[in-house]
Amino acid sequence: MRNQPTWRIPAGVLLLVVALGLYSLAVANLVAPLIANWHALAQAPVYVVLGVIWLLPLRRFLIWMETGRWG
């Protein structure tokens, strides 16, 4: 457990917000036009998968924010 404040937490939160913004812009600009003509029930699984994919690296990123190590 740490007793001193660390720069990694505010920097990590800012980096996470920027990365999520860039990811959402990429999905909106690259994926949305490709599936715009699909039925809504066909689009839903695509957006569910894309909404979950960003969570995959999050665990290691949060560990880095707390400990300074990637694993």
C-alpha positions as a printed Julia matrix, in Angstrom:
71×3 Matrix{Float64}:
   0.0    0.0     0.0
   1.36   3.4    -0.93
   1.61   6.28    1.51
   2.64   8.99   -0.94
   0.61  10.44   -3.81
   1.74   9.32   -7.23
   1.64  11.06  -10.6
   0.5    7.84  -12.3
  -3.12   8.04  -11.15
  -4.05  11.49  -12.53
  -1.9   10.88  -15.62
  -3.52   7.48  -16.08
  -7.03   8.9   -15.79
  -6.24  11.59  -18.36
  -4.64   9.04  -20.67
  -7.64   6.75  -20.29
 -10.08   9.55  -21.16
  -8.04  10.52  -24.22
  -7.66   6.89  -25.36
 -11.4    6.21  -24.96
 -12.2    9.37  -26.89
  -9.9    8.34  -29.73
 -11.31   4.8   -29.69
 -14.88   6.06  -29.85
 -14.02   8.42  -32.7
 -12.36   5.57  -34.58
 -15.4    3.34  -34.12
 -17.77   6.12  -35.14
 -15.76   7.04  -38.24
 -14.57   3.62  -39.4
 -17.1    1.02  -38.28
 -20.38   2.94  -38.29
 -20.35   3.69  -42.05
 -19.61   0.03  -42.81
 -22.62  -1.28  -40.89
 -25.02   1.65  -41.24
 -27.27  -0.21  -43.67
 -27.48  -3.35  -41.54
 -30.57  -4.19  -39.53
 -30.42  -2.92  -35.94
 -30.35  -6.48  -34.57
 -27.3   -7.2   -36.72
 -25.57  -3.99  -35.62
 -26.12  -4.64  -31.92
 -23.62  -7.52  -31.53
 -20.96  -5.5   -33.36
 -21.37  -2.58  -30.97
 -21.5   -4.89  -27.95
 -18.2   -6.5   -28.97
 -16.61  -3.11  -29.68
 -17.92  -1.84  -26.36
 -16.23  -4.71  -24.51
 -12.93  -4.78  -26.43
 -11.62  -1.63  -24.76
 -11.9   -3.39  -21.39
  -9.29  -6.02  -22.31
  -6.15  -3.91  -21.62
  -7.8   -2.03  -18.74
  -6.75  -4.44  -15.96
  -3.04  -4.12  -16.72
  -3.39  -0.36  -17.13
  -5.06  -0.03  -13.71
  -2.33  -2.19  -12.16
   0.26   0.15  -13.65
  -1.57   3.19  -12.28
  -1.56   1.7    -8.77
   1.83  -0.05   -8.6
   3.99   1.22  -11.46
   4.34  -2.31  -12.87
   2.46  -3.76  -15.88
   1.75  -7.15  -14.35
